[in-house]
Each structure stands twice: as structure tokens, then as C-alpha cells.
């Protein structure tokens, strides 16, 4: 998972994929402003949340134009494309796929609509009742609703396209009325920013699993996944979009309605890893939460050592906290190549074996003869930590003690993080000592769930910790109705048209 200037520690081995977040969303209503450029910079600040594709939709009050493609925000857009996106409101999206493959057809925002109105929608999260929603699309089509069915007939295999189709299949119903009818039917995690020709909307699931914030510009409003995106466009933070809330913004101002009662279950992994450190969630600064996790880790798992060092960059705040609490000096034992980022060049076997050196290289003079505490935010498969420990020993480390600022990840996420499968998670079925042996460390310590939760300063009841505990706040359907590629494998035929059959991914990457 990239952080804009490169990839994070879980992805430092070629082919080694760490926890991937679903997406970043951004919406702006600001007459007189260059809304496409505001959306561009907002997405740039949210790039860490998804690097597969990016898109922006704008409206001038009469029509909606969408520009989207595969790649990073800076690769998809240039001055010319942004200049073509005129208007006074916009929604933007950067994607990592959790339902539906990584193809051009699945890039967002998604479009839907009928003769009198169009909708463009961007989604962060993941719905767990997509199969049920797909059946609802078919039933409504059989009842005479559906119009063109939007992107579902053009190879889009995402839960987002299903929601877009349901919001826009009845020309006699306003988008706001449709949202109030459809949103209560959705299960799972969702943060939507969407719009028609005149109005910007934002909605957050009743559990508020993913973050979504509201900001104020001098001449308008902004909605974004993280406060860091408000900062970059000069918007002042007003408040979070409440769980179960639908916001509408137009020339009449801002109005809010509830479509469901709030039952907060914010994702704790946002504090551990996903969100930018300069973001604030529920009043708690993410950087300070991570530093406090490091302090708690030092109290829970002390060790005699000469140097505390992070795995760049995801382990840095927790390593600072560990050093503060333990009194062991903090230092950088690894140099990161900031320019190694997302690449489509597959590594050869030789390069794969050298792997970790491509992105991290040890400072031998700092490491040699030292007893090291190496701090990271999580262990998923363990391959990266194994390679890292080996590299540090080869550089002359006397001892390598690994400390992790989250508990063992033992369960997959169905709410917008694409972890490995349960069978691939190293902590599944074995204890801490066995994981320690597997990665080759002298000792291994994970923070306790209690220590992690306390660092967030949120009530335990208001957090989702399913990836650590297996306790899912939104009950899951049968396994056969879950999965990233659900609609690639189970297409739905309506009136002779297959809904949810992707086009060729090979040519998708080359389309304008």
C-alpha cells in the first residue's frame, strides 16, 4: 500500500502485498472555484488509500463530465484534462479494489441516470450484501425500472455500480429521495460522495466504520475521507459526517437527514496503519495515537537493547513512543529509497530474492554489534519481517527484537481492507513464539488489544476490532455471497444482458 512517495513496509518485497485500504473519496461544492483542481489535490492527499485508479466528475449545473483511468492521481490527470472538467461541484476517487477486479471498467466515480438526471458516485468501504443488492437490481428491472442500467452493462463488477444503478433507476424519484430509500438497505462499510447536476451528497454507514469529514471553504464545502485532504485545499474542519447521516449541499446551503440510527464502530486499523499520521479521527490525532501505542508496547514488552529503530515509514511513530518510554535511544537503521513506488515491471527471480534491498538498505555502521528493537505496525504474512530480520543480521546486528504496535492479525476484513486470506495470515493457528521462530527474531512482542484501544482514546464499544478478534459488528452472509470477484464468477442475466461480466483487463489498461 503506497503512501504517495513509495510503498509502505508491508510491500517492500516484490510481490508481497500488505493490507490495502479500499479507497479515498473527495467531494466539493464551490461556485467560482476550480473544483477539478481542488479535487485533484484532495485525491493527492488521499493517494495512500488507493493507487489502482483515479477519477473526477464535475458538473456545471447542466451536465456531468467524468474523467478516470488506471494509475496514480498524478499519472491520470494533467493540466489539460483538469481544464476540461469545468463546473462548481465535483466528486473524486482513488481506488484500491475490494469488490470487483482492478480494471478500467471498475474505476470510479461510477455513472448512472436517466433522461432527466445523472448521478456520479464515489465509494470508500465494502458492502457485504452485494449479492442481495444485485438481486434487487434484477427485480426492479423486471418491474420496469432500470433505464440504461448504467455501468453494469459495460463490464463494471463493483458494489458501487449496483448502488449507482439503484439510486438512478426511477425517473419519478429525486436522487435525495432515492438515497433515503436505498441507503438503509446497504450492509457493511460505506462512505459515499455523490452528486447530480446541481447537488453534492455525502453519506456514511450507520457504524461509521470508515472515516468521512466535512470541511468549509470560503466559498463552499468539502467532504473527504481524511482531515489531511481538507488541509491541503485550505478547508477548515467542521465536523465528521455522522454515522447514518445523509448530507446534501446546494445553492440553498447544507441540510442533513438521518437514514439510520448511529451505532459507532470505527475501524481501529485506521489508527494503527491506514490513515495518514497527520489526520485526526474522532478528535484523536493519528500520529499521537501511534506514538502512544509505542509507549504501551514498551511497557508491555520491555527488552534490554542499544537502539530502537522503525521499519520505515509505517513503524516510525510507534518506534518514537517505544524509545521515549524505554529510554533506549531512537535511530534510523534503514535507509528507504523514496522513489521506488508502484511499478508494472515484474521482478525476475534474482531481483525477487534481492527484493528488500530495492526499497530498504541497512546502515551498517549504525547496526553493527547493536541489540536492536525493530518496531512495525503489524505482521500479515510475515515474509517481509523474515527478510528484514535476515538483512539486519547480515549487517552485523547482535540481536533483533521485533515489536508490533497492533495485536496479531488473525481474521480477514470485509469492510474495506483487503487483508490476506485467513489461511495466509501468519498468526492464524499458531502462537507468538512460533511466529517469532518463523521470522527469525530473538524475541517478538505484540501490543495488547487493551493497550491499542486505550491509545486511540475511543470507547472500546465504539471501535471495530474484527481483524484481531473475529467479532464482526455487521453479521456476515454465507461465504458463497462474499468475495472480491463475486460478480466475475456469478454474472446476472437480465433481458439478455449480463450484469457483472468484466471486459478484458488487458485492453482496459490502454483505454483513454
TAZI-V668000 format. One line per field, one symbol per residue. burial: # if it has 16 or more other ideal C-beta (glycine too) atoms within 10 Angstrom, else .. A space follows every 50 residues. Layout:
# TAZI-V668000
burial = ???
This chain:
# TAZI-V668000
burial = ####.#########.###############..################## #########....##########..##....#..#.############## ##############..###############.##.###.##...##.### ###.################..#.##.###.##..############### ###############.#..##############.#....########### ........##.#.##############.####.###############.. ###.########.#############.#.##.##.#.............. ....##.###.#...##..####################.###.#.#.## ####################....###.......##.##########.#. ######.#...#######...###..#....#.#.###...#.#....## ###....#....
